[in-house]
Amino acid sequence: MSFYVQFLGTGSALPTARQHPTSQYIFCQNRHFLMDCGEATQIQLRIRKVKIQKLDAIFISHLHGDHYFGLVGLLSSMHLLGRKKPIAIYGPELLQKIVRLQLEIAGARLAYDLIFQHIADDFEGVVYEDNVIKVSTFKLKHKIPTHGFVFREKEKERSLLVEKFKTSGLSIQQIPDLKRGKDVVDEKGERHSFKKYTRKPKPRFSYAFCSDTAYSKNTIKWIKGVDVLYHEATFTKKDKERSVQTKHSTATEAATVAKEAEVGRLYFGHLSARYDNANQHLLEARAIFPESFEAVEGDVVKL
């Protein structure tokens, strides 16, 4: 699998025996990302056999504790396990102060660098980009400044038809141009179409993470057409008044976002501890958007 998401924590602020606070592991073409880091995230990573030393970047959606209380413990464990490679942490500006203060008071000196990338409260746009993937952030609608994130693969190279290429008379040095969709010229001056020696690139995929938020039209324009959407659905219809007070979503609202954004699949989580299961959430979500599923801890969603 070249792109997948594993749910580590799918509960809300109050942990239960069934659900931990929010956290997800995202793998894309040998890039390793952590999305939020609630309490006990490092335990979940170890249970799921995710190698924490491979993490390249951590994204924190906002500063409610159930989304970052596990961060300092994880960073400390990385140090104890011998990490030397720097790690980038994307999140609110105050996050750096919180983490540095905790480490300082504990007398902890990490053997690797923390590279904090501050996300301003009103910022929307690209926060991470390389030749494989682009990560953008956008504002959500919550009680404190909160951001969602969308991970989009860039267009992939075409695949080389090896046997045809071997008889082409072309040089190995011309392979990169062919895979990028460019025609090439051989030593005799003859032009060769890239379509003859390559096949179409594999599909590119996208994943959106919508942390704590009330229903928001702004979300829809940022996540339009993504293959998989994770959206919080803290409450069911009967607790709609509570969702308004706390600026969270109901399952119906999460499904409405999925429908209006024309996504492929919806996985909902962050369920309030007042519910014993997600049965009613599923009924309400699927009435609006049939491709709705509960985000279950440990499950892997392949894109």
PyMOL commands that set and color helices and strands:
alter all, ss='L'
color gray80, all
select helices_A, chain A and resi 41-47+52-54+65-67+71-80+93-105+162-166+172-179+194-197+217-223+237-246+251-260+279-288
alter helices_A, ss='H'
color red, helices_A
select strands_A, chain A and resi 3-9+23-28+31-37+57-59+87-91+114-118+125-129+133-139+147-153+159-160+184-185+191-192+198-199+206-210+228-232+265-269+292-294+300-302
alter strands_A, ss='S'
color yellow, strands_A
deselect
rebuild
show_as cartoon
